Amino acid sequence: MKVSVFGLGYVGCVSAACLASMGHEVIGVDVNQVKVDLVNDGKAPVVEERIGELIADVVRTGALRATDDVREAIMGSEISLVCVGTPSEANGSLCTTYLERVTEEIGAALAERGGRHTVVFRSTMLPGTCLNLLLPILEKYVGGTAGVDVGVAVNPEFLREGTSVRDFFDPPKTVIGELDTASGDAVRALYDGLPGEVFRVPVPTAEAIKYADNAFHGLKIGFANELGAVCQALGVDSHQVIDVFLADRKLNISPAYLRPGFAFGGSCLPKDLRSLVHAAQRADVSVPILSHVLPSNSAHLQRAVEMVERTGKRRAGLFGLSFKPGTDDLRESPLVELAERLFGKGYDLKIYDANVSLSRLLGANREYIETRLPHLAHLLADSVEEVLDHAEVCLVGTRDPAVLSALPHGEGPVLIDLIHLPDAEARRTEPGYMGLAW
């Protein structure tokens, strides 16, 4: 394919050189004449493993050249990768100045060029940037409709500085946010032959994935460092701890606990987090990540309360009360906390949980519920139907088949989904359905 790459920094330079080595005819574009001259001389404008020899090879064969002329690049290509920088502003917001400017220039050149051309945004940008900001600019300058007269896609990169050439040829995944099928097809063809799973998703999803990845990478590093500091203070070998931690591929390094849902609770997680943070404080070790996990969990629970408040309705139903399906364990259950907050705000509340019966609660369970929710006997319903008949708004916190099969579609109470119901995607379009974090 004939490809133009806008921006010859780390991402653009590596993308241009690697694509050229795959057999594509590539034109690199940059406003910095020094970078342009370096590439045309067969030299890399960035320091990176393998990039120098790669650029020397593809420039010598004529597969890669560079220019500062946007029009020349657009006229000589069928697909453009936009790899310009998106730095932070002083207040932390994303600077889109370079993206907007290059989109204007590409649009103006495409208006003169005519014919179908696909513009692929590879720069890191927040969800909504492409559709709400860049797409209107492109359509204005092209004088046409995106997805019809000009293709548009978002293709985030997952290149680590220092190993970016290696990462390009062996990517963890390829993500294509496509405005239309033809645009996605063009990007898919660009990477034909590379390993790894390919995900073709809506444009905003592709924009968000890069942020999900980087936020999690930062969280992992911060978690490991905080845990290491606590271990050191307690005289424990942190690397031995992490070696064992990493060996658990069922719960730790796995998809477990990584699906948006309701708040966590139970007799272990809250207690152990509090103990660990307290131990760190006693050892004068600052652990801002670990110390904010429980407040974050509480804030997530509060989102459910606020969703009920926004409905303006007063008769509420809650399905589920124990902290985990299939048990009657109420200790530090987030659903008990939710019920307590709603009851405290004066909501007329009915609760159904097939595993919880006040008459058979024993020991710690009974003591806990009598302390936290002494009015539970008056709130418990004997059936799913009793709750549905009572409630104007229902919160679903269980996957009990009896509850799921009885939940109405369309007409009925407002449904606030706390667990991502099995048919959540189908319900999204129904009036009265509200997902907690989806």
Phi, psi and omega in degrees: 000158175263117191236137170247138181239118183262118184102115183248040171279204183303309184291312182294317181297314180293317180299315181297313182294317182291319178296320178296323180289342179274358178108358177280156176261113193243136173243119176271142183233132176206148178283344181272111184295331179297316178296318179299313181295320179300314180297314181295338175272003180079024181242148182277135176278358178229157176266119185197142180304127175075350188289327181297310180292326181294314179295319178302317181294311187285334175287320180298323180278351180087007180284339181225134170216170183228156180207162171255008184260107181298317182299316179300318182293318181292319180295333183259017182217163178246346178215139182239133173257124179263114185235030181285162184287150174230074184288170177277142170282173182300329181270005179095350180288163182279130176273118181251013184304313183291323177298314181297317183295315182290329177294319176299314183293319178295316180300317180296320179291323180293328178298326179279326185289312184075165180082163182288134178217142182251125178258121185244117180270116181255348178294149177285124181210150184293151177306133182101342182297314182294305186289323187267336183245306188281322181299312177300322178297313181299314181296322180298314184281326178288325184079031181211192183252129177294138183092346178240297181274335179216135178279148179220135177210160173242128185225080183298149179260153178232055184257127177266130177301134183102330178227025189292326178294315177300318180293327180297315184278345178224069187286150175293334179186161172240123182248126180237109174269108188253133174285327178209165185298319181298321178296316178296321179298320181296317179291319180300320180294330181299324184254019182303128179102346179279147180283177177096156182285143179253129179245119176255113191226169173299155184305311181297329178296316179298320178297319184288329185301319181298321179289322177300314180299308186291324177296320181290322177300314178297320179296318180297316180297314180297318179299311182298320181291319178295316179298319178300319181294320178294315179301316179301316181295332181265005177076030182248142177284106185295327181289328173294317179301312182292326177301316179290319178303314183289336180289342179277100180264002179270318183244323187275292180265079188193176176287354182302134177069011183249026174251131176304130180201217182267178180294156177270165179195210178099183186273355186247300189302306181299316182299314185288326176295316178299317181296317181295316179296320179296318178298320178296317180297319179296330179269008181058039176253122179281125180228071184299327179291305182299323183286347179255004179293313180294316174301323177297319179297318179294322179294325179292321176297320181296333177300322179295318178300316182294328176295320176297315180301322182293337179289336182076007183262154186246338179267114187242149175235145179230123176258116182106140178216323179290158187285342180216141180302144176082006178230169173247019182285115183257358184296120181052033175291130178295334178288326173295317178299319178297314179299319180297317180293318180293316179297320180295335179271005174089014179285142175279099194250136171237139185233138173230127172214115185298337183269355185244120174227126185303326184292335183252003176292131185232161169053231185299324179300311183294317179299319181296314185288327178291333177280314187274323185218071186296342181269014186304322182303325181277345184263335184290134176258156182272348184207162175298317184298324180299320179291315181297322179292331183276320197273144168265336177221129182243133174256126184255112181238022181217154174254023177306120182307325180295325178287311184300319182290338183267346183297128183285157172251143177073252183292149179130192181292158171296133179254120174256112186271114181265350191233002187061082182304153179306329179253029183302318182298320179290327183282342184308325184274355182278139176294137178093355176267134179224122176268140184296318182216035179204000000 
